[in-house]
Amino acid sequence: MANFTSTYDGVSDDVAYLCDTNVPGITGPFFILIFILSIICNGLLLCVLFIYENLKNITNIFILNLACSDLIFTITLPFWAVDHLHHWIFGDFVCNFVTAAFFVGLYSSVILLTAMTVDRFTTVVLHNWPSNHTKRKKYAIGACVAAWVISISASLSDAMKVKVEHWYGKNYCYDESEDKLGRYLQVSLLFFLPFAIIIFCYSAILKTLFQGLNRKKHKTVAVLLCIVAVFFICWGPYHIVLLIKSLYEPKGCKAEKRLEVANRICEMLAHSHCCMNPLLYMLSQKFRKHLLNLLRCEKVNRKKRERSTSLNTSVTQNVAFSVQSSAV
């Protein structure tokens, strides 16, 4: 069992060496395609945020951090693509670094989504508690900082467990740990626990929505709900397969091959998530308008025109002042 599954899921028992579990497919090219889409989509999203949006807005603070999280996850895709297409050729340091970046992207995404959901919960259900916008902004920034600290700390423990081994003429980056219980607890705390919190918060939010709310907040909650739903649709099956592989020992090569095929399909679905958020923001009419303006370079051209007009006005005023001074 090579490639990415070796890094995330650990080494199989002796049966894995007797059975041919290699799954021919499009995983490597698929990762390259997702890498290109994610760089383009998240790059455009960052441009829209910095040029057109107010970064003091709490929702935009979370969106900015989510885009950074997706880009951190995206930089790992070419390495996993090469691993799938050939084998691991990058050495021990890159194996540790790419594994750490992968888990930083994953953990920070789920923690940021949970914090964003809790912020929506306080806004809609608790009626803007705390009412002071400055305090809410400080809490949002603190939540983002905590998300990065927790995700980096958790990813370092994962990165320490991986190493490069030489098997049958090829190098593989894999997890040498046999601690299935520790992996189960970590996945539960950093995936299923946030999932439970989000379910609770959105249940209360939807209940409040049905009781009547203004249209603007309806749209905001709808977009954020779609973002959260797509995250768990993409990553949920993969984590379920991970738990199955941690707790279940397949009997026979056919069972192991089926489990590996399921793992590969869920893996591609999970990795595709890093380019999903910018596409979901297209649900917002304001974001679509900003994106069209960005592609037309309207604000940049407008700034150039304003700068040119200001310069011409300044020159005209200086000339008029000089003429007036000469006359005097």
C-alpha positions in Angstrom: 0.0 0.0 0.0 1.9 3.0 -1.3 1.3 6.6 -2.2 -0.8 8.9 0.0 -2.7 6.1 1.8 0.6 5.0 3.3 1.2 8.4 4.7 -2.2 8.8 6.3 -3.3 5.4 7.2 -0.1 3.7 8.3 1.4 0.4 7.3 -0.8 -2.7 6.7 -0.1 -6.1 8.1 1.6 -8.9 6.2 -1.5 -9.5 4.1 -0.9 -6.2 2.3 2.4 -7.6 0.9 0.8 -10.8 -0.3 -2.2 -9.0 -2.1 -2.0 -6.7 -5.0 -3.9 -3.7 -3.8 -2.6 -1.2 -6.4 -5.6 0.6 -7.9 -5.0 1.8 -11.4 -6.8 5.1 -12.0 -6.6 8.8 -12.5 -5.6 9.9 -9.0 -2.3 11.5 -10.0 -3.7 13.6 -13.0 -6.8 14.4 -10.9 -4.6 15.9 -8.2 -2.8 18.1 -10.8 -6.1 19.3 -12.2 -7.4 20.2 -8.7 -4.1 21.9 -7.9 -4.5 24.2 -11.0 -8.1 25.0 -10.2 -7.5 25.7 -6.6 -4.6 28.1 -7.3 -6.7 30.0 -9.8 -9.9 30.1 -7.7 -8.4 30.9 -4.4 -6.0 33.4 -6.0 -9.0 35.3 -7.5 -10.8 35.1 -4.2 -7.9 36.7 -2.3 -7.7 39.4 -5.0 -11.5 40.2 -4.6 -11.1 40.3 -0.8 -8.1 42.7 -0.8 -9.4 45.0 -3.6 -13.2 45.1 -3.1 -14.1 43.8 0.3 -13.8 45.3 3.8 -11.4 43.0 5.7 -12.7 44.5 9.0 -15.9 42.5 8.3 -16.0 39.4 10.6 -17.3 37.1 7.8 -14.5 38.3 5.5 -11.9 37.6 8.2 -13.0 34.0 8.3 -13.2 33.7 4.5 -9.6 35.1 4.2 -8.3 32.5 6.6 -10.2 29.7 4.9 -8.7 30.7 1.6 -5.2 30.6 3.1 -6.0 27.2 4.6 -7.1 25.9 1.2 -3.9 27.2 -0.4 -1.7 25.5 2.2 -3.5 22.2 1.5 -3.2 22.8 -2.2 0.6 23.0 -2.2 0.7 19.4 -1.1 -1.2 18.1 -4.2 1.7 18.0 -6.7 3.8 15.9 -4.3 1.0 13.4 -3.8 0.4 13.3 -7.6 4.0 12.4 -8.2 3.8 9.8 -5.5 0.8 8.2 -7.2 2.2 8.4 -10.7 5.7 7.2 -9.8 6.9 6.9 -6.1 8.2 9.2 -3.4 11.3 10.9 -4.8 11.6 14.0 -2.6 13.4 12.7 0.5 12.7 12.7 4.3 12.4 16.4 4.9 9.9 17.0 2.2 7.9 13.9 3.4 7.6 15.5 6.9 6.9 19.0 5.5 4.2 18.0 3.0 2.5 15.8 5.7 2.5 18.7 8.1 1.1 21.1 5.5 -1.6 18.6 4.6 -2.8 18.3 8.2 -2.5 22.0 8.8 -4.8 22.6 5.9 -7.3 20.0 7.0 -7.4 20.8 10.7 -7.5 24.6 10.2 -10.4 24.3 7.8 -12.6 22.4 10.1 -11.8 24.6 13.1 -12.3 27.8 11.1 -15.6 26.5 9.8 -16.7 25.7 13.3 -15.7 29.1 14.6 -17.6 30.8 11.7 -20.7 28.7 12.4 -20.5 29.7 16.1 -20.2 33.3 15.0 -23.4 33.0 12.9 -25.1 31.3 15.8 -24.4 34.2 18.1 -25.5 36.7 15.4 -28.8 35.0 14.5 -29.9 33.1 17.6 -28.4 35.1 20.4 -29.2 38.4 18.6 -25.7 39.8 18.1 -24.3 38.8 21.4 -21.9 40.4 22.2 -23.5 43.5 20.8 -20.2 45.4 20.5 -18.8 44.9 17.0 -15.3 45.5 18.2 -15.5 42.7 20.8 -17.0 40.3 18.1 -14.1 41.2 15.8 -11.6 40.5 18.6 -13.2 37.1 19.3 -13.2 36.3 15.6 -9.5 37.1 15.3 -8.7 35.2 18.4 -10.6 32.2 17.0 -8.6 32.3 13.8 -5.3 32.5 15.8 -6.4 29.6 17.9 -7.3 27.6 14.8 -3.8 28.0 13.4 -2.1 27.3 16.7 -4.1 24.1 17.2 -3.8 22.9 13.7 0.0 23.5 13.5 0.5 21.8 16.9 -1.6 18.7 15.9 0.1 18.5 12.5 3.6 18.4 14.0 2.7 15.2 15.8 1.5 13.7 12.6 4.6 14.9 10.7 6.9 13.3 13.3 5.5 9.9 12.6 6.2 9.7 8.9 9.4 8.6 7.2 10.6 7.4 3.8 11.2 3.7 3.4 12.6 1.7 0.5 10.3 -1.2 -0.5 10.8 -3.4 -3.6 13.0 -0.9 -5.5 10.8 2.2 -4.7 10.6 4.8 -1.9 7.4 5.5 0.0 6.5 8.2 2.5 4.4 6.5 5.1 3.2 6.6 8.7 5.2 4.1 10.8 2.9 4.5 13.9 0.8 1.5 14.9 -1.3 3.6 17.4 -4.7 3.1 16.0 -6.5 4.3 19.2 -4.6 7.6 19.1 -5.5 8.1 15.4 -9.1 7.3 16.2 -9.2 9.8 19.1 -7.6 12.5 17.0 -10.0 12.1 14.1 -12.9 12.1 16.5 -11.8 15.3 18.3 -10.7 17.2 15.2 -13.5 16.1 12.8 -16.5 14.5 14.4 -16.6 16.8 17.4 -16.7 20.0 15.3 -19.3 18.3 13.1 -21.5 17.8 16.1 -21.1 21.4 17.2 -21.9 22.7 13.7 -25.0 20.5 13.5 -26.2 21.9 16.8 -25.6 25.5 15.8 -27.2 25.2 12.4 -30.2 23.5 13.8 -30.8 26.5 16.1 -30.1 28.9 13.2 -32.6 27.2 10.9 -35.2 27.2 13.6 -34.7 31.0 14.0 -34.8 31.5 10.3 -38.2 29.8 10.0 -39.5 32.2 12.6 -38.7 35.1 10.3 -35.5 37.0 9.5 -34.6 39.7 7.1 -33.6 38.7 3.5 -30.0 39.8 3.8 -29.3 37.5 6.7 -31.1 34.7 4.9 -28.6 34.9 2.0 -25.6 35.1 4.3 -26.6 32.1 6.3 -27.5 30.1 3.2 -24.0 30.6 1.7 -22.2 29.7 4.9 -24.5 26.6 5.3 -23.5 25.5 1.8 -19.8 26.0 2.6 -20.1 23.8 5.7 -22.2 21.2 4.0 -19.8 20.8 1.1 -16.9 20.4 3.5 -18.4 17.5 5.3 -19.8 15.9 2.1 -16.2 16.0 0.7 -14.3 14.9 3.9 -16.9 12.9 5.7 -16.7 9.7 3.6 -12.9 9.7 3.7 -12.8 9.9 7.5 -15.4 7.2 7.8 -13.2 5.0 5.6 -10.2 5.9 7.7 -12.0 4.7 10.9 -13.1 1.5 9.1 -9.5 0.8 8.1 -8.4 1.5 11.7 -10.9 -0.8 13.3 -11.5 -3.4 10.6 -9.1 -6.1 9.4 -10.1 -7.2 5.8 -10.2 -10.9 5.3 -8.8 -11.9 1.9 -7.4 -10.0 -1.0 -10.8 -9.1 -2.5 -12.0 -7.4 0.6 -8.7 -5.5 0.9 -8.9 -4.5 -2.7 -12.5 -3.2 -2.3 -11.5 -1.2 0.7 -8.6 0.3 -1.1 -10.8 1.3 -4.1 -13.3 2.9 -1.7 -10.4 4.7 0.0 -9.1 6.0 -3.3 -12.5 7.3 -4.4 -13.0 9.1 -1.1 -9.5 10.4 -1.2 -10.1 12.2 -4.6 -13.4 13.6 -3.3 -11.7 14.9 -0.2 -8.9 16.5 -2.0 -11.2 18.3 -4.4 -12.6 20.4 -1.6 -9.7 22.9 -1.7 -11.2 24.5 -4.8 -14.8 24.3 -3.8 -15.2 27.4 -1.5 -14.5 30.0 -4.1 -17.0 28.4 -6.4 -19.6 28.4 -3.5 -19.0 32.2 -3.0 -20.3 32.6 -6.5 -23.8 32.1 -5.0 -23.4 35.6 -3.6 -24.4 38.3 -6.1 -22.0 40.7 -4.6 -19.1 38.4 -5.0 -20.0 37.7 -8.7 -20.1 41.5 -9.3 -16.7 41.9 -7.7 -15.3 39.1 -9.7 -16.5 40.5 -13.0 -15.1 43.9 -12.0 -11.8 42.2 -11.2 -11.7 40.4 -14.6 -12.4 43.7 -16.3 -9.8 45.5 -14.2 -12.4 48.2 -13.5 -11.3 49.3 -10.1 -7.6 49.4 -11.2 -8.5 51.4 -14.3 -10.7 53.7 -12.2 -7.8 54.3 -9.8 -5.5 55.1 -12.7 -8.0 57.6 -14.1 -8.5 59.2 -10.6 -4.7 59.4 -10.2 -4.4 61.0 -13.7 -7.2 63.4 -13.0 -5.7 64.4 -9.7 -2.3 64.9 -11.3 -3.8 67.1 -14.1 -5.7 69.1 -11.6 -2.6 69.6 -9.5 -0.6 70.7 -12.5 -3.4 73.1 -13.6 -3.5 74.6 -10.1 0.2 75.1 -10.0 0.3 76.8 -13.4 -2.6 79.1 -12.4 -0.8 79.9 -9.2 2.4 80.7 -11.1 0.6 82.9 -13.6 -1.2 84.7 -10.7 2.1 85.2 -8.9 3.8 86.6 -12.0 0.9 89.0 -12.5 1.2 90.2 -8.9 
